[in-house]
Amino acid sequence: MELGQKIQKLRKNKKLSQEELGELVGVTRQTISNWEMGESAPDIKEAQELSRIFEVSLDDLVDNNLENTILKKVSKTKALTQLSLGISFIHFFLFLGVIIIFLIVMFNYYKVDTVGKSVEMNCKINNTNYNYKLELDAKNDKIISFVTNDQEMEKSLSYNSNESPADVLKRVKEIVIKKGGSCN
């Protein structure tokens, strides 16, 4: 039982009004009301006077039950620990989801099929389909050749054999988009 509730119960058991109890303790009726409502609490001298008036020990007045206090704190700690673990799991799975989405986006940014030692991308310009294929060195994935059925692209595209296949395909896609086409 809370201190305010205890004061109210003991006051009513003694058949005292808030005003009468206030006079006995040396405080106002409003102060007694605030104590009973839990808005404030008596200081140590006032609590000693209340325990004398109510004929209870100070420990009984303030319900100084160590076991209950410890159990309440342990229960709160256990609840907070469970809540913290739940939040940690949520954060972990959200982070994992973000990583998975990031990887999916990165792998699907260009629809690139790696078949052995080549990388391909299909595009469409003015209702004509074009295939762009980079053949790679098996040791270090350097570009060996660029094969396409787009004669104009084949003539105009220059690349360095050390350039990454993704960078070359990105440039091809940018050129196709400038021409009003699209790649998948």
C-alpha positions as CSV (number, residue, x, y, z in Angstrom):
1,M,0.0,0.0,0.0
2,E,1.3,3.5,-0.9
3,L,2.1,5.9,1.9
4,G,-0.8,8.3,1.0
5,Q,-3.3,5.4,1.0
6,K,-1.9,4.3,4.3
7,I,-2.3,7.8,5.9
8,Q,-5.8,8.0,4.6
9,K,-6.8,4.6,6.0
10,L,-5.2,5.2,9.4
11,R,-6.8,8.7,9.6
12,K,-10.3,7.2,8.8
13,N,-9.7,4.4,11.3
14,K,-9.1,7.1,14.0
15,K,-12.2,8.9,12.7
16,L,-10.3,12.1,12.1
17,S,-11.0,14.6,9.3
18,Q,-8.1,16.0,7.2
19,E,-8.4,19.3,9.1
20,E,-8.2,17.6,12.5
21,L,-5.2,15.5,11.5
22,G,-3.5,18.6,10.1
23,E,-4.0,20.4,13.4
24,L,-2.5,17.5,15.4
25,V,0.6,17.3,13.0
26,G,0.9,21.0,12.6
27,V,0.2,21.2,8.9
28,T,-2.8,22.4,6.8
29,R,-5.7,20.3,5.6
30,Q,-4.4,20.8,2.1
31,T,-1.1,19.3,3.1
32,I,-2.9,16.2,4.4
33,S,-4.9,16.0,1.2
34,N,-1.7,16.2,-0.9
35,W,-0.1,13.4,1.2
36,E,-3.2,11.2,0.7
37,M,-3.3,11.9,-3.0
38,G,0.5,11.0,-3.3
39,E,1.3,14.5,-4.6
40,S,3.8,15.0,-1.7
41,A,5.0,13.2,1.4
42,P,5.6,14.1,5.0
43,D,9.1,14.9,6.1
44,I,10.7,12.7,8.8
45,K,9.4,14.8,11.7
46,E,5.9,14.8,10.3
47,A,6.1,11.1,9.7
48,Q,7.2,10.5,13.3
49,E,4.3,12.6,14.5
50,L,1.9,10.6,12.3
51,S,3.2,7.3,13.6
52,R,2.7,8.5,17.2
53,I,-0.9,9.8,16.4
54,F,-1.8,6.5,14.6
55,E,0.0,4.4,17.2
56,V,2.0,2.5,14.6
57,S,5.8,2.2,14.1
58,L,7.4,4.4,11.6
59,D,8.3,1.2,9.6
60,D,4.6,0.2,9.6
61,L,3.6,3.7,8.5
62,V,5.8,3.8,5.5
63,D,5.4,0.1,4.9
64,N,9.1,-0.4,5.1
65,N,9.0,-4.0,3.9
66,L,12.4,-4.7,2.5
67,E,11.3,-8.0,0.9
68,N,8.5,-6.2,-1.1
69,T,10.8,-3.4,-2.1
70,I,13.4,-5.9,-3.4
71,L,10.7,-8.0,-5.2
72,K,9.3,-4.8,-6.9
73,K,12.8,-3.8,-8.1
74,V,13.6,-7.3,-9.3
75,S,10.3,-7.5,-11.2
76,K,11.0,-4.1,-12.8
77,T,14.5,-5.1,-13.7
78,K,13.3,-8.3,-15.2
79,A,10.7,-6.5,-17.3
80,L,13.2,-4.0,-18.5
81,T,15.6,-6.7,-19.4
82,Q,12.9,-8.5,-21.4
83,L,11.9,-5.3,-23.1
84,S,15.6,-4.5,-23.9
85,L,16.1,-8.0,-25.4
86,G,13.0,-7.6,-27.5
87,I,14.1,-4.2,-28.8
88,S,17.6,-5.7,-29.5
89,F,16.1,-8.5,-31.6
90,I,13.9,-6.0,-33.5
91,H,17.0,-3.9,-34.2
92,F,19.0,-6.9,-35.3
93,F,16.3,-8.1,-37.7
94,L,15.7,-4.6,-39.1
95,F,19.4,-4.3,-39.7
96,L,19.5,-7.7,-41.3
97,G,16.6,-6.8,-43.5
98,V,18.3,-3.6,-44.6
99,I,21.4,-5.5,-45.5
100,I,19.4,-8.1,-47.5
101,I,17.5,-5.4,-49.3
102,F,20.8,-3.6,-50.1
103,L,22.3,-6.8,-51.5
104,I,19.2,-7.5,-53.6
105,V,19.2,-4.0,-55.0
106,M,23.0,-4.2,-55.7
107,F,22.8,-7.5,-57.5
108,N,19.7,-6.5,-59.5
109,Y,20.7,-3.0,-60.4
110,Y,21.8,-4.3,-63.7
111,K,20.3,-7.4,-64.9
112,V,23.6,-9.1,-65.3
113,D,23.9,-12.8,-65.8
114,T,27.3,-14.2,-65.1
115,V,27.8,-17.3,-67.2
116,G,31.3,-18.8,-66.7
117,K,33.6,-16.1,-68.0
118,S,31.2,-13.6,-69.4
119,V,28.8,-10.8,-68.3
120,E,25.7,-9.9,-70.3
121,M,23.1,-7.2,-70.4
122,N,20.1,-6.8,-72.7
123,C,18.8,-3.4,-73.9
124,K,16.1,-2.1,-76.2
125,I,16.4,1.0,-78.4
126,N,13.6,2.0,-80.8
127,N,12.0,-1.4,-80.5
128,T,15.3,-3.1,-81.5
129,N,16.9,-5.5,-79.0
130,Y,20.6,-5.4,-78.4
131,N,22.8,-7.7,-76.4
132,Y,26.0,-6.5,-74.8
133,K,28.4,-9.2,-73.6
134,L,31.8,-8.8,-71.9
135,E,34.1,-11.8,-72.0
136,L,36.4,-12.0,-69.0
137,D,39.8,-13.4,-68.2
138,A,39.3,-16.4,-65.9
139,K,42.1,-15.5,-63.5
140,N,41.3,-11.9,-62.6
141,D,38.1,-11.0,-64.3
142,K,39.7,-8.5,-66.7
143,I,37.8,-7.7,-69.8
144,I,39.1,-9.7,-72.8
145,S,36.5,-8.6,-75.4
146,F,33.2,-6.7,-75.9
147,V,30.7,-8.4,-78.1
148,T,27.4,-6.8,-79.2
149,N,25.0,-6.8,-82.1
150,D,24.9,-3.0,-81.8
151,Q,27.4,-1.9,-84.4
152,E,27.3,1.8,-83.5
153,M,28.0,0.9,-79.8
154,E,30.8,-1.5,-80.7
155,K,32.6,1.3,-82.7
156,S,32.1,4.1,-80.2
157,L,32.7,2.4,-76.9
158,S,36.3,2.4,-75.7
159,Y,37.3,0.7,-72.4
160,N,40.3,-0.3,-70.5
161,S,40.9,-4.0,-69.9
162,N,41.4,-3.1,-66.2
163,E,38.0,-1.4,-66.0
164,S,35.4,-3.4,-64.0
165,P,32.7,-5.1,-66.1
166,A,30.0,-3.3,-64.0
167,D,31.5,0.1,-64.9
168,V,31.6,-0.7,-68.6
169,L,28.0,-1.9,-68.5
170,K,27.0,1.1,-66.6
171,R,28.4,3.4,-69.3
172,V,26.6,1.3,-72.0
173,K,23.4,1.7,-70.1
174,E,23.9,5.4,-69.8
175,I,24.4,5.6,-73.6
176,V,21.4,3.5,-74.3
177,I,19.2,5.7,-72.0
178,K,20.5,8.9,-73.8
179,K,19.3,7.3,-77.0
180,G,15.9,6.8,-75.5
181,G,16.3,3.1,-74.8
182,S,16.1,1.0,-71.7
183,C,18.0,-2.0,-70.2
184,N,16.7,-4.8,-68.1
